[in-house]
Amino acid sequence: MRSVDLERALLALPEAARAVVLLHDLEGLTHPEIAELLEIPVGTSKRRLFDARRELRRRLSGALGGSP
């Protein structure tokens, strides 16, 4: 995977989803910490991360020539 593919896939996410991915996967924050920071319920943080990862997998498999 090329870093440019990952960057494009991340930028294609809705801003709210992208924020949760970056805070959780890059910064290492927990869902309670993200929820407090973004003023959202913990369940919303978890759901946004789940949905965002699913979308990233879909976009990246297409970028790599797999089935979208």
PEKA-V294120 format. One record per pair of residues at least 24 apart in sequence whose ideal C-beta (glycine too) atoms are under 7 Angstrom apart, sorted by sequence separation. I is the first residue (numbers start at 1). GAP is how many residues later the second one is. D is the distance in Angstrom with one decimal. If there is no record, write none. Layout:
BEGIN
<<I GAP D> <I GAP D>>
END
This chain:
BEGIN
<<20 25 5.6> <24 25 5.6> <20 28 4.3> <21 28 6.4> <20 29 5.0> <17 31 4.9> <21 31 4.8> <16 32 6.1> <20 32 6.4> <17 34 6.3> <18 34 7.0> <17 35 3.9> <13 39 5.4> <13 42 6.2> <9 47 5.1> <12 47 6.3> <9 50 4.1> <9 51 5.5> <6 54 6.9> <5 55 6.1> <5 58 4.2> <1 59 6.2> <1 63 6.3>>
END
